[in-house]
Amino acid sequence: MLASGRGRRTTFHATETTVTVGIYGTDAAARIIVLRTALAALITKHGLAARDQPW
C-alpha cells in the first residue's frame, strides 16, 4: 500500500484483536508520531484499551 499516494510504503494487518502497521521511508518516524497521536485520541474517545508493544 502506498501512503497518501506519495510512493511511501505502508503495510497493514488486522485480526479481531490486533492491528499491525508497518511504516517505511525517510519520514517514517514523523509519520509514526502522527499515527500514535491520532490513535490515542480515538482510544480515549471510545474508551478502548491499547498496547504500544506486542504481547
PDB file with SEQRES, HELIX, SHEET and CRYST1 records, atoms N, CA, C and O in Angstrom:
SEQRES   1 A   55  MET LEU ALA SER GLY ARG GLY ARG ARG THR THR PHE HIS          
SEQRES   2 A   55  ALA THR GLU THR THR VAL THR VAL GLY ILE TYR GLY THR          
SEQRES   3 A   55  ASP ALA ALA ALA ARG ILE ILE VAL LEU ARG THR ALA LEU          
SEQRES   4 A   55  ALA ALA LEU ILE THR LYS HIS GLY LEU ALA ALA ARG ASP          
SEQRES   5 A   55  GLN PRO TRP                                                  
HELIX    1 AA1 ALA A   28  HIS A   46  1                                  19    
SHEET    1 AA1 3 LEU A   2  ALA A   3  0                                        
SHEET    2 AA1 3 ARG A   8  ALA A  14 -1                                        
SHEET    3 AA1 3 VAL A  19  ILE A  23 -1                                        
CRYST1    1.000    1.000    1.000  90.00  90.00  90.00 P 1           1          
ATOM      1  N   MET A   1       0.855  -1.165   0.000  1.00  0.00           N  
ATOM      2  CA  MET A   1       0.000   0.000   0.000  1.00  0.00           C  
ATOM      3  C   MET A   1       0.901   1.228   0.000  1.00  0.00           C  
ATOM      4  O   MET A   1       1.938   1.245   0.664  1.00  0.00           O  
ATOM      5  N   LEU A   2       0.513   2.228  -0.727  1.00  0.00           N  
ATOM      6  CA  LEU A   2       1.285   3.464  -0.754  1.00  0.00           C  
ATOM      7  C   LEU A   2       0.562   4.525   0.053  1.00  0.00           C  
ATOM      8  O   LEU A   2      -0.619   4.790  -0.171  1.00  0.00           O  
ATOM      9  N   ALA A   3       1.262   5.123   0.978  1.00  0.00           N  
ATOM     10  CA  ALA A   3       0.670   6.128   1.866  1.00  0.00           C  
ATOM     11  C   ALA A   3       0.385   7.413   1.111  1.00  0.00           C  
ATOM     12  O   ALA A   3       1.279   7.999   0.501  1.00  0.00           O  
ATOM     13  N   SER A   4      -0.836   7.835   1.156  1.00  0.00           N  
ATOM     14  CA  SER A   4      -1.253   9.122   0.587  1.00  0.00           C  
ATOM     15  C   SER A   4      -0.855   9.291  -0.874  1.00  0.00           C  
ATOM     16  O   SER A   4      -0.759  10.417  -1.361  1.00  0.00           O  
ATOM     17  N   GLY A   5      -0.626   8.195  -1.572  1.00  0.00           N  
ATOM     18  CA  GLY A   5      -0.274   8.290  -2.975  1.00  0.00           C  
ATOM     19  C   GLY A   5       1.068   8.946  -3.236  1.00  0.00           C  
ATOM     20  O   GLY A   5       1.326   9.403  -4.349  1.00  0.00           O  
ATOM     21  N   ARG A   6       1.914   9.000  -2.242  1.00  0.00           N  
ATOM     22  CA  ARG A   6       3.205   9.679  -2.388  1.00  0.00           C  
ATOM     23  C   ARG A   6       4.360   8.702  -2.570  1.00  0.00           C  
ATOM     24  O   ARG A   6       5.521   9.100  -2.469  1.00  0.00           O  
ATOM     25  N   GLY A   7       4.069   7.450  -2.832  1.00  0.00           N  
ATOM     26  CA  GLY A   7       5.116   6.475  -3.064  1.00  0.00           C  
ATOM     27  C   GLY A   7       5.786   5.961  -1.809  1.00  0.00           C  
ATOM     28  O   GLY A   7       6.842   5.334  -1.896  1.00  0.00           O  
ATOM     29  N   ARG A   8       5.205   6.207  -0.641  1.00  0.00           N  
ATOM     30  CA  ARG A   8       5.782   5.716   0.612  1.00  0.00           C  
ATOM     31  C   ARG A   8       5.054   4.437   0.993  1.00  0.00           C  
ATOM     32  O   ARG A   8       3.826   4.416   1.065  1.00  0.00           O  
ATOM     33  N   ARG A   9       5.802   3.383   1.235  1.00  0.00           N  
ATOM     34  CA  ARG A   9       5.211   2.076   1.510  1.00  0.00           C  
ATOM     35  C   ARG A   9       4.725   1.985   2.949  1.00  0.00           C  
ATOM     36  O   ARG A   9       5.429   2.355   3.888  1.00  0.00           O  
ATOM     37  N   THR A  10       3.497   1.479   3.097  1.00  0.00           N  
ATOM     38  CA  THR A  10       2.897   1.235   4.401  1.00  0.00           C  
ATOM     39  C   THR A  10       2.213  -0.118   4.342  1.00  0.00           C  
ATOM     40  O   THR A  10       1.486  -0.399   3.389  1.00  0.00           O  
ATOM     41  N   THR A  11       2.432  -0.965   5.350  1.00  0.00           N  
ATOM     42  CA  THR A  11       1.741  -2.243   5.407  1.00  0.00           C  
ATOM     43  C   THR A  11       0.761  -2.222   6.561  1.00  0.00           C  
ATOM     44  O   THR A  11       0.939  -1.491   7.535  1.00  0.00           O  
ATOM     45  N   PHE A  12      -0.276  -3.034   6.439  1.00  0.00           N  
ATOM     46  CA  PHE A  12      -1.327  -3.058   7.447  1.00  0.00           C  
ATOM     47  C   PHE A  12      -1.860  -4.473   7.547  1.00  0.00           C  
ATOM     48  O   PHE A  12      -2.135  -5.109   6.530  1.00  0.00           O  
ATOM     49  N   HIS A  13      -2.008  -4.972   8.769  1.00  0.00           N  
ATOM     50  CA  HIS A  13      -2.600  -6.287   9.003  1.00  0.00           C  
ATOM     51  C   HIS A  13      -3.473  -6.192  10.239  1.00  0.00           C  
ATOM     52  O   HIS A  13      -3.052  -5.637  11.254  1.00  0.00           O  
ATOM     53  N   ALA A  14      -4.676  -6.723  10.169  1.00  0.00           N  
ATOM     54  CA  ALA A  14      -5.581  -6.669  11.316  1.00  0.00           C  
ATOM     55  C   ALA A  14      -6.231  -8.025  11.548  1.00  0.00           C  
ATOM     56  O   ALA A  14      -6.568  -8.743  10.608  1.00  0.00           O  
ATOM     57  N   THR A  15      -6.397  -8.354  12.818  1.00  0.00           N  
ATOM     58  CA  THR A  15      -7.183  -9.511  13.228  1.00  0.00           C  
ATOM     59  C   THR A  15      -8.292  -8.980  14.126  1.00  0.00           C  
ATOM     60  O   THR A  15      -8.488  -7.770  14.236  1.00  0.00           O  
ATOM     61  N   GLU A  16      -9.000  -9.877  14.753  1.00  0.00           N  
ATOM     62  CA  GLU A  16     -10.090  -9.449  15.634  1.00  0.00           C  
ATOM     63  C   GLU A  16      -9.587  -8.621  16.819  1.00  0.00           C  
ATOM     64  O   GLU A  16     -10.312  -7.767  17.330  1.00  0.00           O  
ATOM     65  N   THR A  17      -8.361  -8.867  17.254  1.00  0.00           N  
ATOM     66  CA  THR A  17      -7.850  -8.191  18.448  1.00  0.00           C  
ATOM     67  C   THR A  17      -6.559  -7.410  18.239  1.00  0.00           C  
ATOM     68  O   THR A  17      -6.114  -6.715  19.152  1.00  0.00           O  
ATOM     69  N   THR A  18      -5.950  -7.505  17.068  1.00  0.00           N  
ATOM     70  CA  THR A  18      -4.638  -6.895  16.860  1.00  0.00           C  
ATOM     71  C   THR A  18      -4.585  -6.140  15.536  1.00  0.00           C  
ATOM     72  O   THR A  18      -5.124  -6.590  14.525  1.00  0.00           O  
ATOM     73  N   VAL A  19      -3.931  -4.997  15.562  1.00  0.00           N  
ATOM     74  CA  VAL A  19      -3.655  -4.245  14.339  1.00  0.00           C  
ATOM     75  C   VAL A  19      -2.147  -4.021  14.283  1.00  0.00           C  
ATOM     76  O   VAL A  19      -1.554  -3.528  15.242  1.00  0.00           O  
ATOM     77  N   THR A  20      -1.534  -4.380  13.171  1.00  0.00           N  
ATOM     78  CA  THR A  20      -0.109  -4.169  12.968  1.00  0.00           C  
ATOM     79  C   THR A  20       0.072  -3.244  11.771  1.00  0.00           C  
ATOM     80  O   THR A  20      -0.480  -3.493  10.699  1.00  0.00           O  
ATOM     81  N   VAL A  21       0.845  -2.180  11.955  1.00  0.00           N  
ATOM     82  CA  VAL A  21       1.092  -1.222  10.889  1.00  0.00           C  
ATOM     83  C   VAL A  21       2.599  -1.114  10.704  1.00  0.00           C  
ATOM     84  O   VAL A  21       3.334  -0.909  11.670  1.00  0.00           O  
ATOM     85  N   GLY A  22       3.054  -1.249   9.475  1.00  0.00           N  
ATOM     86  CA  GLY A  22       4.461  -1.060   9.149  1.00  0.00           C  
ATOM     87  C   GLY A  22       4.601   0.197   8.309  1.00  0.00           C  
ATOM     88  O   GLY A  22       3.944   0.330   7.277  1.00  0.00           O  
ATOM     89  N   ILE A  23       5.441   1.110   8.735  1.00  0.00           N  
ATOM     90  CA  ILE A  23       5.632   2.371   8.025  1.00  0.00           C  
ATOM     91  C   ILE A  23       7.100   2.462   7.629  1.00  0.00           C  
ATOM     92  O   ILE A  23       7.993   2.311   8.462  1.00  0.00           O  
ATOM     93  N   TYR A  24       7.333   2.709   6.348  1.00  0.00           N  
ATOM     94  CA  TYR A  24       8.686   2.738   5.811  1.00  0.00           C  
ATOM     95  C   TYR A  24       8.971   4.085   5.171  1.00  0.00           C  
ATOM     96  O   TYR A  24       8.051   4.791   4.760  1.00  0.00           O  
ATOM     97  N   GLY A  25      10.223   4.434   5.088  1.00  0.00           N  
ATOM     98  CA  GLY A  25      10.625   5.654   4.392  1.00  0.00           C  
ATOM     99  C   GLY A  25      11.422   6.573   5.290  1.00  0.00           C  
ATOM    100  O   GLY A  25      11.525   6.354   6.497  1.00  0.00           O  
ATOM    101  N   THR A  26      11.982   7.604   4.686  1.00  0.00           N  
ATOM    102  CA  THR A  26      12.837   8.527   5.428  1.00  0.00           C  
ATOM    103  C   THR A  26      12.057   9.343   6.452  1.00  0.00           C  
ATOM    104  O   THR A  26      12.634   9.829   7.425  1.00  0.00           O  
ATOM    105  N   ASP A  27      10.748   9.497   6.244  1.00  0.00           N  
ATOM    106  CA  ASP A  27       9.933  10.262   7.189  1.00  0.00           C  
ATOM    107  C   ASP A  27       9.096   9.355   8.089  1.00  0.00           C  
ATOM    108  O   ASP A  27       8.123   9.807   8.692  1.00  0.00           O  
ATOM    109  N   ALA A  28       9.468   8.082   8.182  1.00  0.00           N  
ATOM    110  CA  ALA A  28       8.686   7.116   8.954  1.00  0.00           C  
ATOM    111  C   ALA A  28       8.525   7.533  10.417  1.00  0.00           C  
ATOM    112  O   ALA A  28       7.429   7.412  10.966  1.00  0.00           O  
ATOM    113  N   ALA A  29       9.569   8.012  11.049  1.00  0.00           N  
ATOM    114  CA  ALA A  29       9.481   8.388  12.466  1.00  0.00           C  
ATOM    115  C   ALA A  29       8.431   9.473  12.686  1.00  0.00           C  
ATOM    116  O   ALA A  29       7.653   9.400  13.637  1.00  0.00           O  
ATOM    117  N   ALA A  30       8.405  10.459  11.827  1.00  0.00           N  
ATOM    118  CA  ALA A  30       7.417  11.541  11.954  1.00  0.00           C  
ATOM    119  C   ALA A  30       6.009  11.019  11.705  1.00  0.00           C  
ATOM    120  O   ALA A  30       5.073  11.417  12.398  1.00  0.00           O  
ATOM    121  N   ARG A  31       5.845  10.132  10.725  1.00  0.00           N  
ATOM    122  CA  ARG A  31       4.529   9.578  10.427  1.00  0.00           C  
ATOM    123  C   ARG A  31       4.035   8.683  11.555  1.00  0.00           C  
ATOM    124  O   ARG A  31       2.833   8.630  11.814  1.00  0.00           O  
ATOM    125  N   ILE A  32       4.941   7.978  12.233  1.00  0.00           N  
ATOM    126  CA  ILE A  32       4.563   7.139  13.371  1.00  0.00           C  
ATOM    127  C   ILE A  32       4.053   8.004  14.515  1.00  0.00           C  
ATOM    128  O   ILE A  32       3.074   7.644  15.169  1.00  0.00           O  
ATOM    129  N   ILE A  33       4.693   9.126  14.764  1.00  0.00           N  
ATOM    130  CA  ILE A  33       4.234  10.045  15.816  1.00  0.00           C  
ATOM    131  C   ILE A  33       2.820  10.535  15.514  1.00  0.00           C  
ATOM    132  O   ILE A  33       1.976  10.580  16.409  1.00  0.00           O  
ATOM    133  N   VAL A  34       2.559  10.898  14.269  1.00  0.00           N  
ATOM    134  CA  VAL A  34       1.218  11.358  13.874  1.00  0.00           C  
ATOM    135  C   VAL A  34       0.200  10.240  14.071  1.00  0.00           C  
ATOM    136  O   VAL A  34      -0.894  10.483  14.581  1.00  0.00           O  
ATOM    137  N   LEU A  35       0.548   9.018  13.672  1.00  0.00           N  
ATOM    138  CA  LEU A  35      -0.351   7.881  13.831  1.00  0.00           C  
ATOM    139  C   LEU A  35      -0.643   7.610  15.301  1.00  0.00           C  
ATOM    140  O   LEU A  35      -1.799   7.417  15.677  1.00  0.00           O  
ATOM    141  N   ARG A  36       0.397   7.594  16.137  1.00  0.00           N  
ATOM    142  CA  ARG A  36       0.196   7.345  17.573  1.00  0.00           C  
ATOM    143  C   ARG A  36      -0.696   8.406  18.209  1.00  0.00           C  
ATOM    144  O   ARG A  36      -1.534   8.088  19.053  1.00  0.00           O  
ATOM    145  N   THR A  37      -0.521   9.655  17.813  1.00  0.00           N  
ATOM    146  CA  THR A  37      -1.345  10.745  18.343  1.00  0.00           C  
ATOM    147  C   THR A  37      -2.808  10.558  17.947  1.00  0.00           C  
ATOM    148  O   THR A  37      -3.705  10.712  18.776  1.00  0.00           O  
ATOM    149  N   ALA A  38      -3.041  10.229  16.692  1.00  0.00           N  
ATOM    150  CA  ALA A  38      -4.411  10.016  16.215  1.00  0.00           C  
ATOM    151  C   ALA A  38      -5.048   8.813  16.898  1.00  0.00           C  
ATOM    152  O   ALA A  38      -6.214   8.867  17.290  1.00  0.00           O  
ATOM    153  N   LEU A  39      -4.294   7.730  17.044  1.00  0.00           N  
ATOM    154  CA  LEU A  39      -4.830   6.546  17.714  1.00  0.00           C  
ATOM    155  C   LEU A  39      -5.137   6.817  19.180  1.00  0.00           C  
ATOM    156  O   LEU A  39      -6.155   6.351  19.693  1.00  0.00           O  
ATOM    157  N   ALA A  40      -4.282   7.556  19.855  1.00  0.00           N  
ATOM    158  CA  ALA A  40      -4.519   7.879  21.265  1.00  0.00           C  
ATOM    159  C   ALA A  40      -5.829   8.636  21.434  1.00  0.00           C  
ATOM    160  O   ALA A  40      -6.578   8.383  22.377  1.00  0.00           O  
ATOM    161  N   ALA A  41      -6.106   9.558  20.530  1.00  0.00           N  
ATOM    162  CA  ALA A  41      -7.361  10.311  20.594  1.00  0.00           C  
ATOM    163  C   ALA A  41      -8.560   9.390  20.391  1.00  0.00           C  
ATOM    164  O   ALA A  41      -9.555   9.509  21.105  1.00  0.00           O  
ATOM    165  N   LEU A  42      -8.478   8.481  19.433  1.00  0.00           N  
ATOM    166  CA  LEU A  42      -9.576   7.542  19.190  1.00  0.00           C  
ATOM    167  C   LEU A  42      -9.771   6.584  20.361  1.00  0.00           C  
ATOM    168  O   LEU A  42     -10.902   6.287  20.745  1.00  0.00           O  
ATOM    169  N   ILE A  43      -8.678   6.109  20.918  1.00  0.00           N  
ATOM    170  CA  ILE A  43      -8.739   5.183  22.049  1.00  0.00           C  
ATOM    171  C   ILE A  43      -9.422   5.846  23.235  1.00  0.00           C  
ATOM    172  O   ILE A  43     -10.283   5.246  23.878  1.00  0.00           O  
ATOM    173  N   THR A  44      -9.038   7.076  23.521  1.00  0.00           N  
ATOM    174  CA  THR A  44      -9.647   7.822  24.624  1.00  0.00           C  
ATOM    175  C   THR A  44     -11.120   8.093  24.347  1.00  0.00           C  
ATOM    176  O   THR A  44     -11.965   7.891  25.219  1.00  0.00           O  
ATOM    177  N   LYS A  45     -11.424   8.542  23.160  1.00  0.00           N  
ATOM    178  CA  LYS A  45     -12.799   8.886  22.786  1.00  0.00           C  
ATOM    179  C   LYS A  45     -13.744   7.701  22.931  1.00  0.00           C  
ATOM    180  O   LYS A  45     -14.884   7.863  23.366  1.00  0.00           O  
ATOM    181  N   HIS A  46     -13.276   6.510  22.568  1.00  0.00           N  
ATOM    182  CA  HIS A  46     -14.137   5.332  22.555  1.00  0.00           C  
ATOM    183  C   HIS A  46     -13.935   4.419  23.766  1.00  0.00           C  
ATOM    184  O   HIS A  46     -14.543   3.351  23.838  1.00  0.00           O  
ATOM    185  N   GLY A  47     -13.093   4.824  24.715  1.00  0.00           N  
ATOM    186  CA  GLY A  47     -12.885   4.037  25.928  1.00  0.00           C  
ATOM    187  C   GLY A  47     -12.270   2.672  25.670  1.00  0.00           C  
ATOM    188  O   GLY A  47     -12.618   1.695  26.333  1.00  0.00           O  
ATOM    189  N   LEU A  48     -11.369   2.602  24.722  1.00  0.00           N  
ATOM    190  CA  LEU A  48     -10.729   1.342  24.366  1.00  0.00           C  
ATOM    191  C   LEU A  48      -9.433   1.148  25.144  1.00  0.00           C  
ATOM    192  O   LEU A  48      -8.937   2.071  25.789  1.00  0.00           O  
ATOM    193  N   ALA A  49      -8.898  -0.057  25.074  1.00  0.00           N  
ATOM    194  CA  ALA A  49      -7.597  -0.357  25.672  1.00  0.00           C  
ATOM    195  C   ALA A  49      -6.618  -0.630  24.534  1.00  0.00           C  
ATOM    196  O   ALA A  49      -6.997  -1.182  23.501  1.00  0.00           O  
ATOM    197  N   ALA A  50      -5.372  -0.248  24.724  1.00  0.00           N  
ATOM    198  CA  ALA A  50      -4.367  -0.466  23.681  1.00  0.00           C  
ATOM    199  C   ALA A  50      -3.002  -0.670  24.308  1.00  0.00           C  
ATOM    200  O   ALA A  50      -2.726  -0.217  25.418  1.00  0.00           O  
ATOM    201  N   ARG A  51      -2.153  -1.371  23.557  1.00  0.00           N  
ATOM    202  CA  ARG A  51      -0.751  -1.571  23.943  1.00  0.00           C  
ATOM    203  C   ARG A  51       0.123  -1.068  22.806  1.00  0.00           C  
ATOM    204  O   ARG A  51      -0.209  -1.242  21.633  1.00  0.00           O  
ATOM    205  N   ASP A  52       1.223  -0.454  23.150  1.00  0.00           N  
ATOM    206  CA  ASP A  52       2.156   0.027  22.139  1.00  0.00           C  
ATOM    207  C   ASP A  52       3.201  -1.031  21.802  1.00  0.00           C  
ATOM    208  O   ASP A  52       3.964  -0.868  20.850  1.00  0.00           O  
ATOM    209  N   GLN A  53       3.239  -2.096  22.563  1.00  0.00           N  
ATOM    210  CA  GLN A  53       4.207  -3.163  22.362  1.00  0.00           C  
ATOM    211  C   GLN A  53       3.470  -4.467  22.070  1.00  0.00           C  
ATOM    212  O   GLN A  53       2.333  -4.643  22.509  1.00  0.00           O  
ATOM    213  N   PRO A  54       4.099  -5.382  21.337  1.00  0.00           N  
ATOM    214  CA  PRO A  54       3.454  -6.680  21.076  1.00  0.00           C  
ATOM    215  C   PRO A  54       3.313  -7.494  22.357  1.00  0.00           C  
ATOM    216  O   PRO A  54       4.042  -7.273  23.324  1.00  0.00           O  
ATOM    217  N   TRP A  55       2.391  -8.417  22.359  1.00  0.00           N  
ATOM    218  CA  TRP A  55       2.167  -9.287  23.532  1.00  0.00           C  
ATOM    219  C   TRP A  55       3.348 -10.148  23.776  1.00  0.00           C  
ATOM    220  O   TRP A  55       3.347 -10.944  24.716  1.00  0.00           O  
TER     221      TRP A  55                                                      
END                                                                             
